[in-house]
Amino acid sequence: MEIVLLVFVNILFNSFCIASAKKFNDILNHYEIINNPHLSENYSNLRFLSVQLKIFGRSLKIHLFLYLANFDKNALQIHLPDKDQFDTTKISLPDFFKGHVIGITPSSAYAHINSKREFSATLVLPDSVIIIEPLSVYQQDNSDKRLIVYRLNDIRNFNFSRAHDVFPAPPTTRRANYVVATWRRTHRSLPEQRKLCGLHFIADYSFFFNIGRQDHAKTVEILLKTFNRVNEIFLSTVFYDETERPVTGYGFYLKGITIESISSGANLDKLSPRKLLYTFSQRSLGDACLIHLFTYSPNLFGVLGMSWMASPALQHLGGICSPPIYRWRKLKSMLSGFFPL
């Protein structure tokens, strides 16, 4: 089965690289530290919100409106190990906003405000993409309420491996359910309500410990912001169907989050990218259309991520909503992928 590198998360990958860097100067050519903007006490009850920031010598006024992300705050399932007695109902999920920068055309803005009233945003301008994040995301000390601001092109380049030996070999096509022997991939014209695919995130213990800083709420917030930013890319992308007709609105809705907050003793960070994907694919992954693992492993040969790739060919199974198959006498879920940090 072929593997696809998940480079669609450039913004998120670079943000997390900063989180693991000891000094911002090691990874950014230029950045600024600013104060958290003043927010109205009842901002979450407002339909519209204006935020004024002075960054890089410019005064920017951001006009935002509250919108519902593609997950239900009341229905989102957050799973923990049985031994973890943490009450997930205490986790306050962030509010999400969309909008634009006043006086700059074209421009778009995507913002999040968490329960601590910390502001973060991505501003897409004609000449640059500006990232705004709370310093608390990158520091153990949560008392610093200031923000770090940087441009996407100010991130120093990394040398990524192009070694092809990290790619797994194609699996056999012996399916787990012989009743579906005539299953084929086909192009489908879907109604609007069928354009969203169910997604489940799994944060393993190394991610919870190193990126989430052993904080359940922070881990959930990072995953939600990741989902929201990536989903905006998909929803705004123009795809073409089999008749070359442009279609938009394809994306995901978040069905659930699993946080492995207790160590299982499995050292996934010691595995090669290929072995990590194979190992993760052997797990029982529920009924979502796509399951994505977030792990902490800084030495995966420069690989940003991997997943099984869909193909119309019957012998190449994998991708979103793929049926399970047997390989080497083991059941494998081919609708999985991972993202190492």
N, C-alpha and C positions, 0 to 999 in steps of 0.2 A: 504494500500500500504506500502510495506516495505521501509525502509530508509537505505541509506548507508552513513557511515561516510567518509568524503573525506580526508583521511590521505595521499593521494598521493602528497600533497603539503607541506611536512615536511619542506623543505628548506625555502619556502616562508612564511609559518606560523611562523617559528622561527625568520625570519628576521623582520616580522612585530611586533612580541612580543618585540623585541629589540627596535623598533621604539617607542613603548608606555612605555618603562621602563624609569624611571628617571635617573638611573645610569647604565652604562654598567656592573659594577661589580655585580649588582643585578641578572643578568641573564647569564653572561658569566664567566666561570672559568678562561679563559685566552684569551687575544686579544692583538692586536698591532695597533697602529696608524701610518700610513706611509704617505709620500707625494704622491700626484697624479703623475703618471709617465709622463715623457716628451713624447709628441706625435707630430709627424710630422705635419706641418701646413696643408698639403694636404692629411691627413690620409684617408679621405673619398674617395679620388680618387685613392688610392692604392689598388691593388688586394691583396697584402699580407702586414702584419703588425707584427713587433716584439716588444714585451714589456718586459722589464727587471725589476724585482721586487726583493727586499731583504726582506724576511719575515720569521719569526721564525728561524732565524739564517741560512737560506738557500738563495742562489741566484738562482732565477728561471727565465728562459727565455721562454716566451710564444710566440709561432708562431701561428699567426691568419690569417684567410682569410675572406674577406667580403662576406656575403651571404645574400640572400633575405629571410626574414622570411615569414611565411605563412600569410601575409597580404600585400596588395598593398598600399604603402604610399599615392599614388595619389587618390585611390578609397576608402580608409577606411573612413567610415562615423562616425562622432563624433556629437552626438545629445545633445542639451542643452534645458532647459526650454525656452518657448517663451519669457519670461521676461528678460532672460539673453542675453545681447547684445554683449557678448564677441565674437570676431572673431576667430573661430577655425582654420582658415587658417594660423593664425600666430603661431600655435603650430608646432615646429620643432620636428619631430619624431627621436628617437635615431637610430644609426647605429648598426647592429648586426654582430658579428663575431663568427667563430668557429675555433677550432684548437687543439693544444696539447702543453704540456710542453716538451721542448727539453731535451733529455737525460733521460727521465722517461717513461718507458714502462710497462704496458699500462697507458695512461693518456688522458684526454680530457679537453678542455677548451671552455667555452661559455662566451662571453664578450659583453658588451654594452657600447657605448660612446654616451652621449647626446650632445645637442647643446652647452652646457657650457664646453664641452671637459672633462667631468667627466667620469672616468673609473670605471666600475664595472664588476665583473666576478665571475664565479663558476669554480673552478679547481677540477676535479675528479682524484685523485691519487690512487695508489694501497693501501696506508695505511690511507688515510683521504680524506675528502671533505673540501676544503677551500673556504670560502665566502669572497668576496671583495666588499665593498660598499662605496659610498661617505658618509661622515659624514652628509652632508646636507640632506640626506634622513631621518635622525633621529633627526635633530635639526631645530629649528625655524630659526636660523641664517644660511643663505645660503652663507655667505662669506667665511666660512671655506672650503677650497678645498682639505683637507686631506681625507684619506681613512681609514676605519676600516677594519681589517682583523681578521677572527676567523675561527676555525675549527668547523665543524658541531657537533662533539662530545664534544665540550667545552660548549655547551648550557646546562644550568642547567635544570634538569627534572621538568616537571609539573605534578601535580596530576589531572588526568582527571576523570570525572564522568563516571560511567558505568551504570547509572540509566536507566532502560528500559522504564520508564514512559514518557520519552521525545519523544518516537517514536509514530508517528500517526497510527491510526487504518486503515486497508485496506478499500479503497473506493469502492463504487458500480461500476458496469461496464456499466452503462447506458451512451452511447456515445452521444455527441452533434450532430453528423451527422448520422442519421439512414441509410443513403445510404451505409455507410461503415460497415454494420452489420456483414459482413462476413470477416472483416479484421482479419488477423492473423500475428503473428510474424514468420518469416521464416529465415533460414540461407541463405545468398546470397553470391555468388562469384562475387566480384566487380572488375572491371578493375582498373588500377593504378590511373586514374584520379578521381575515385569515392571513394577513400580511405580517403578523407578529409571531415570532417563534419563542417558545418557552425556554428560558435559560436558567441554569442553576450554577452558582459559584461555590467552590469548596476552597477554604483557606486552611492549609495544613498547619501543623504545630510550629514549624520553622517560620512561616509567614506571621502567625499570631505572635510569636515570641520576638522576632527581629523587626518586623515592619509595624505590626499592631501594638508593639511594646506591652504585650500581655494585657491589653485593654480591649474588652469586648466591644464597647461602643466605638472606639477609634477604628478597630478592624472593620466593623460594619460600615462605618462612614467612608473609609477608603474604598471599599468594594462598591458601595453605592455610587460614589463619584466616578469610579472607573467605569461602571456600567453606563451611567448617564452620558459621559463624554463619548464613549465608543458608540453608543446607540445613536447619538446625534449624527455621527458620521454616516452610519448606515441609512438613517431616515432621510438624510439630505442628499444621498447619492442617487444618481439616475442610472437605473439598470435597463437592459433591453431584453424583451422577450423573444420567442422564436420567430416572430414576424418583424423583428427590429423596431417594435413600438416601444418608445421610452416609458418606463414606469418608475414611480417613486413610492415612498412610504413603507418600504420593507425594513424590518428591524426586529427587535426582541422585546419581550417583557420578562421581568425578573420573577421567577416562580419561588425561589428560595435561596438561602445562604446557609452553608454548613461551616462552622468554625471548629476545627479540631484543637480545642484549647488544652487538651491533656496529651502529653507525649505518648505515642504508641511504641516508641523505641525504634521505629523504622527510620533509617537514615537516607531519606530520599535525596538529600543534598549531596550524597556521595555517588549518585548514579549518573551515568552518561545520559544525554538527552534522549537517545533512542531507548535505553533501558527504562528511563523514567516514564516515557509515554506508554510503553508496553505494560509496565507495572500498574500504572494508573488505570489502564484500559481493562484490567482484570477485575476491577472492583464492581460491586453492584451499585449502579449509578442512578437508580430511580427512573422516573418517567418523563423527565424533561427532554426537549429536542436536542439540547446541547449542554454538556457539562464541562465546566472549565476549572482547572486546578490552579490555585495561586500558591506558589512555594517560594522559599528563600534559598537561592543557590547562586552565589556570585561567580561561579567558575564553570558554567556550562558551555565552554568553548565559544563564547560570544553569541550563542543562540538566543534570540529574543523570545521564542516560543515555538511550539509545534502542535499540530492537530492532524487527525486523519482527514484527508481531502476527498471531497465528493467527486464522482465521475459517472458519466452515463453508461460506461462499460460495466457489464454484469460482474466481470472478474475483479473489478476494483470497487470494493465496498468501503464505505466510510463517509463521514460528513454528517451534517444535521439530519436527525431522525433516522439514522441508519439502523437496520436490525442487527442484533448480536450475531457473531460468527464464532466457529471453533477454529483455533490454531494451536498446534502442538498440544492437542487434547485439553485445551483450556478455553473457557468462554471469554470472549472479548467484546467490549462495548466500543464500537467504532465511531461514536458520536462525542468523543472526548478530545480534550487538548489541555495544554498547560502553559503557564506564563511564569518563568523564573525571575526573581529579583535579586 
